[in-house]
Amino acid sequence: MTRRDPRARSVVPRRAGAVLAAAGAALALAGCSGGQPIPAQDVVAHYDEVAADAAAAGAADGREFELQATTRTVAERDGDCLYRAGDWTSSVPFDGSVSDEGVWDEYVAPYEDVLREHGFGGFGPVARRGALHYAEARDEHGAVFTIDAQGRFSISDARVETDRCTPEALGLA
């Protein structure tokens, strides 16, 4: 009679279940409408604060972030006004194996509490776009905080409540 290792059976389903739960939570947060819009007069200050707190969290690991000012945008898409707070770069890339989820957990850990304080959910599983690995967290306004293996983070797709979807309406001009 062959004996099966009971751990082998239980580990895979638990992990698969966790991945499916995280994906489901991300979809639920994103929803069809992308979340509740944030008032135009509040959006820039709110996401500047998120970025400042995220940059401070990364500083604990020796990362200094710099906003790429030209990456701030306001655009209408599918009837929604979306604000991209921008991209922040660092000269210190991710220093682990991009395929090791445990190392990614350590990499994103300093940002999780900061993001949670600002209304973001947890990070989903590590994903890949071409050769670039990244992890994302979403907030109640549809905004996506993305951190990648090159040591950059971005905040994009925050839904804005405004009659005019222009930089001037958000106080950027």
N, C-alpha and C positions, 0 to 999 in steps of 0.2 A: 504494500500500500504506500502510495506517495503522500508525503505531507507537504502541505502548502504553507508558506510563510504568511501568516495573517497580516503582517505589516505591509507586504507588497501589494495586497489587494486594497487596503484602506488608504494608502498614501496617495495613489494616483487619483481616485475619485475625489478625495478631499481637496487636493490641489486643483484639479479640473473644476471642482465646484467653486473654489475660491476665485478662479479666473473668470468663470461664468458670472458669478455674483458681482465681481468688480465691473465687468463689461456691462451687465444689466444696470448697475447703479449709474455708470457713466451715461448710458442711454437715457435712463430716467431723468437724470439731471439735465441732460441736453434737451430732451423732449423734442417734439415737433417744432415748437415755437422758439426753442433755445433759451427758455427761462424768462423771468420777469425783467422787463427793461429797467434800467437805472436812470434817474432823471439827468438830463443833459448838464445841469449846473453842478452835479456831484461826481460825474464819471471820471474826469481827469484827476481830480484830487484823490479820489478813492484808489484808482489803480496806480497812481504815483506812490501812494502810501504802501500798497501791496508790494510794489517793486523795491521801494527803499527797505522794507522789512525783509524781503527775500534776499536782497543784496547783503544786508547785515548778517543774515543767517549764513550765507555763503562765505562771509569774511572769516568766520570761525575756522574754515578749512583753508584759509589763505587766498581765497578768491576775491578779487576786486572787480566789480562790474561797472561797465560804462554803457550808458544808453546811446544807441545809434539814432540820433534825433530824426533822421530822415525816414525812419521806419514807423513813425506815428501816422496813422491814417484814420479817416472817417469815410465810410462808404455805405451806400445803400445796396442791399442784396436781398432779393426775394421779399421786398416790402419792409425789411427791417433795416434800421440804421445801426451799423456796427462800428465799434471803436476798437482800434488796435493801439494799445498803449505803447507798443514798440518791442524792440529786441535789445537785450543787454548782453554784451560780450565780456568774456574773461580770458585772460591768458593762461589760465590753469584748466586744462581739460580733465575729463573723467579719467581716473587712473586705474580702473579695474577692467576685468574681462567683460566686454559688452554682452556676452551671452550668460553671465552669472547673475541671476536675479537677486541672490543674497547680497552681492556687492552693490547692485543698484539700490536695494533697500537702504543700505548705509548711505549711499550717495544722495538720495532724495530725503532722508530722514530730517536733516536740519531745516528743510523747507516746509515739511508737513504741518508742524504746529503753527507756523506763521500763516500759512495758507488757510488752515482751519479757522484761525481767528478772524480772517477776512471773508469767511463764507464759502470757501472751497471745500470740495469733498477730497477724499484720498486719491492718491495716484493710481492709475490703472496699470495694467501690465506693460512691460517694456515693449515698444513697437519699433518698427524700422521703416524708414523711407529711403530707398536706395541703400547706401552703405551707412547711413546715419541712424543711430539708435537714439531713442528718446522716450520720455514718460510724460504723461499729461494728467492734469487735475482740472476739474471744472467747477464753476461757482453757480449760484442761483440766477445770475444774469446772463448765463450762457458763455461767459468768458472762459478761455482756455489758457492755463498756465502750462507752458511746455519747457522742459529742461532737457538738454541733449548731451551727447557724449563729448561734444567739443567744449563743454563748459559754458554754454550760453543758455539764457532763458528768454522767453517771450510771453507776452500777455496779448491775446487777440480775441476777437469776436464777441465783445461785450455788447449786449443789446442796449440801445439808448432810447429813452423816451424823449422825443423831440418832434417839433413840426417841420424843422429844416435840418436835414442831415448834411451839415457843413462844418468845417473846422471852426468857423465863427460862432455857430450855435453852441459849441462845446467850450468856447473861450480859448481856442488854440491859435487864432489868427492875431 
